[in-house]
Amino acid sequence: MSLILLIEQILNGLQFGVMLFLTAAGLTLVFGVMGLINLAHGSLFMIGAFAAAATAAATGNFALALMASMAAAAAAGALIEVCVIRRLYDRDHLDQVLATFALILIFSEGTRWMFGSFPLYLNIPEMLSGPIALPGGIQYPLYRLTLIAIGLIIALGLFLLISRTRLGIQIRAGESDREMIAALGVDITRLYTIVFALGAALAGLAGALIGAIQSVQVGMGEPVLILAFVVIVIGGIGSIKGALIGSLLVGVTNTLGAVLLPATFKLIMEPATAATVGSSLASMLIYILMAIVLIVKPTGLFGVRV
């Protein structure tokens, strides 16, 4: 593999990683603050993608489509928090898993009823289409580079929100002792709704941004949800910093593994067999990475030991 191809694949891994971060950040906020396992988080990713595709088709405006994705996902998140999730905080995790799995089925069938079973397509805006020249003669898609920049900017914004604002103080306090901050006069119910809507908006934005690269279809959020759970386990539950580092590790590991392993096995076996074996092992790499991290640090890279 040439150096240019290797750098391009690393950039692809970073782009994949920052998009995972947008989904995993909301998931780790919800789990860290509320202690809730939300399997329907991937459905909010899907809702954002469909809202963006429908808005872009109606208006032709990509920026408006992104705003619609965040608004639709945040509204859906707030609605299910008020109507369903609020009744699950004091229940055990099995009840939470069953209820949020039911939400997956409801959202999937509802989306299929509204938009049909055929995929939708969200076009990359003209100003971000085409490649951009990077040092070393590398030609890399401008849109993917923009996704990396957007993800890092949002990561910085979340860090400042959590560490420098009154809402962030309440969120961090809610992670530590929700009964105490409720006793101090903080409306914990309102705080939970805000956190859930914020996490949903981030997932919806990720769905819209990814929707311009791949097709928008029912069920597209479930594979992302699985990877997001891997990310928060690696990074540490409740840690935005851990979600970012874990996302980048998973993104780069998954992308490089999918390219390097099949190429390596082609040196020692038939090409068809090498592709099959290499792809199978590549899909296992992120779980091997998770196992290694948990062996070294059972609470994740930035998790807090209780």
Backbone hydrogen bonds, N-H to C=O, Kabsch-Sander energy under -0.5 kcal/mol:
donor,donor_aa,acceptor,acceptor_aa,energy
6,L,2,S,-2.1
7,I,3,L,-2.4
8,E,4,I,-2.3
9,Q,5,L,-2.2
10,I,6,L,-2.1
11,L,7,I,-2.4
12,N,8,E,-2.2
13,G,9,Q,-2.3
14,L,10,I,-2.3
15,Q,11,L,-2.5
16,F,12,N,-2.5
17,G,13,G,-2.3
18,V,14,L,-2.6
19,M,15,Q,-1.6
20,L,16,F,-1.9
21,F,17,G,-2.1
22,L,18,V,-1.5
23,T,19,M,-1.1
24,A,20,L,-3.3
25,A,21,F,-3.2
26,G,22,L,-0.8
27,L,23,T,-1.6
28,T,24,A,-2.8
29,L,25,A,-1.9
30,V,26,G,-2.3
31,F,27,L,-2.4
32,G,28,T,-2.5
33,V,29,L,-2.8
34,M,30,V,-2.1
35,G,30,V,-0.6
35,G,31,F,-1.0
36,L,30,V,-0.9
38,N,36,L,-0.8
39,L,37,I,-0.8
41,H,38,N,-1.2
42,G,39,L,-0.7
43,S,40,A,-0.6
44,L,40,A,-1.2
45,F,41,H,-1.3
46,M,42,G,-1.8
47,I,43,S,-2.5
48,G,44,L,-2.2
49,A,45,F,-1.7
50,F,46,M,-2.5
51,A,47,I,-2.6
52,A,48,G,-2.2
53,A,49,A,-2.4
54,A,50,F,-2.5
55,T,51,A,-2.3
56,A,52,A,-2.8
57,A,53,A,-2.0
58,A,54,A,-1.7
59,T,55,T,-2.6
60,G,56,A,-2.2
62,F,60,G,-0.6
65,A,61,N,-1.5
66,L,62,F,-2.1
67,M,63,A,-2.1
68,A,64,L,-2.3
69,S,65,A,-2.1
70,M,66,L,-2.0
71,A,67,M,-2.5
72,A,68,A,-2.8
73,A,69,S,-2.2
74,A,70,M,-2.6
75,A,71,A,-2.5
76,A,72,A,-2.5
77,G,73,A,-2.7
78,A,74,A,-2.8
79,L,75,A,-2.3
80,I,76,A,-2.4
81,E,77,G,-2.0
82,V,78,A,-2.2
83,C,79,L,-2.7
84,V,80,I,-2.2
85,I,80,I,-2.9
86,R,81,E,-2.3
87,R,84,V,-1.5
88,L,85,I,-2.5
89,Y,85,I,-0.5
91,R,88,L,-1.4
96,Q,92,D,-1.5
97,V,93,H,-2.5
98,L,94,L,-2.5
99,A,95,D,-2.5
100,T,96,Q,-2.5
101,F,97,V,-2.0
102,A,98,L,-1.8
103,L,99,A,-1.5
104,I,100,T,-1.4
105,L,101,F,-1.6
106,I,102,A,-2.2
107,F,103,L,-3.0
108,S,104,I,-2.6
109,E,105,L,-2.4
110,G,106,I,-2.4
111,T,107,F,-2.6
112,R,108,S,-2.2
113,W,109,E,-2.2
114,M,110,G,-1.9
115,F,111,T,-2.9
116,G,112,R,-1.8
120,L,216,V,-2.9
122,L,211,G,-0.9
123,N,121,Y,-0.6
128,L,125,P,-1.6
129,S,125,P,-0.5
129,S,126,E,-1.0
132,I,140,Y,-2.7
134,L,138,I,-3.3
137,G,134,L,-0.9
138,I,134,L,-1.0
140,Y,132,I,-2.3
140,Y,138,I,-0.6
142,L,130,G,-2.5
143,Y,128,L,-0.7
145,L,141,P,-1.8
146,T,142,L,-2.3
147,L,143,Y,-2.0
148,I,144,R,-1.7
149,A,145,L,-1.9
150,I,146,T,-2.8
151,G,147,L,-2.6
152,L,148,I,-2.2
153,I,149,A,-2.3
154,I,150,I,-2.5
155,A,151,G,-2.2
156,L,152,L,-2.2
157,G,153,I,-2.5
158,L,154,I,-2.8
159,F,155,A,-2.2
160,L,156,L,-2.4
161,L,157,G,-2.4
162,I,158,L,-2.8
163,S,159,F,-2.3
164,R,160,L,-2.5
165,T,161,L,-1.0
168,G,161,L,-0.6
169,I,165,T,-2.0
170,Q,166,R,-2.2
171,I,167,L,-2.4
172,R,168,G,-2.6
173,A,169,I,-2.4
174,G,170,Q,-2.4
175,E,171,I,-1.4
176,S,172,R,-1.2
177,D,173,A,-3.0
181,I,177,D,-1.7
182,A,178,R,-1.7
183,A,179,E,-1.9
184,L,180,M,-1.5
185,G,182,A,-1.3
186,V,181,I,-2.2
188,I,186,V,-1.4
191,L,187,D,-2.2
192,Y,188,I,-2.3
193,T,189,T,-1.9
194,I,190,R,-2.3
195,V,191,L,-2.6
196,F,192,Y,-2.5
197,A,193,T,-2.5
198,L,194,I,-2.6
199,G,195,V,-2.5
200,A,196,F,-2.2
201,A,197,A,-2.5
202,L,198,L,-2.0
203,A,199,G,-1.9
204,G,200,A,-2.6
205,L,201,A,-2.4
206,A,202,L,-2.2
207,G,203,A,-2.2
208,A,204,G,-2.0
209,L,205,L,-2.5
210,I,206,A,-2.5
211,G,207,G,-1.8
212,A,208,A,-0.7
212,A,209,L,-0.7
213,I,210,I,-2.0
214,Q,210,I,-2.3
216,V,120,L,-3.0
217,Q,215,S,-0.7
220,M,217,Q,-1.6
222,E,219,G,-0.8
224,V,220,M,-0.6
225,L,221,G,-2.3
226,I,222,E,-2.0
227,L,223,P,-1.8
228,A,224,V,-2.4
229,F,225,L,-2.1
230,V,226,I,-1.8
231,V,227,L,-2.3
232,I,228,A,-2.2
233,V,229,F,-1.8
234,I,230,V,-2.3
235,G,231,V,-3.1
236,G,232,I,-1.9
239,S,236,G,-1.7
240,I,238,G,-0.6
243,A,239,S,-2.0
244,L,240,I,-2.1
245,I,241,K,-2.5
246,G,242,G,-2.9
247,S,243,A,-2.2
248,L,244,L,-2.3
249,L,245,I,-2.4
250,V,246,G,-2.6
251,G,247,S,-2.9
252,V,248,L,-2.5
253,T,249,L,-2.4
254,N,250,V,-2.7
255,T,251,G,-2.1
256,L,252,V,-2.7
257,G,253,T,-2.1
258,A,254,N,-1.8
259,V,255,T,-1.0
260,L,256,L,-3.4
261,L,257,G,-1.6
263,A,259,V,-1.1
264,T,260,L,-2.4
265,F,261,L,-2.5
266,K,262,P,-1.3
267,L,264,T,-1.4
268,I,265,F,-1.4
269,M,265,F,-1.3
274,A,270,E,-3.1
275,A,271,P,-2.3
276,T,272,A,-1.7
277,V,273,T,-2.8
278,G,274,A,-2.8
279,S,275,A,-2.2
280,S,276,T,-2.1
281,L,277,V,-2.5
282,A,278,G,-2.2
283,S,279,S,-1.8
284,M,280,S,-0.6
284,M,281,L,-0.7
285,L,281,L,-0.8
285,L,282,A,-0.8
287,Y,284,M,-0.6
288,I,284,M,-2.1
289,L,285,L,-2.8
290,M,286,I,-2.2
291,A,287,Y,-2.2
292,I,288,I,-2.3
293,V,289,L,-2.3
294,L,290,M,-2.4
295,I,291,A,-1.9
296,V,292,I,-2.0
297,K,293,V,-3.9
300,G,297,K,-2.3
301,L,234,I,-3.3
302,F,235,G,-2.5
305,R,303,G,-0.5
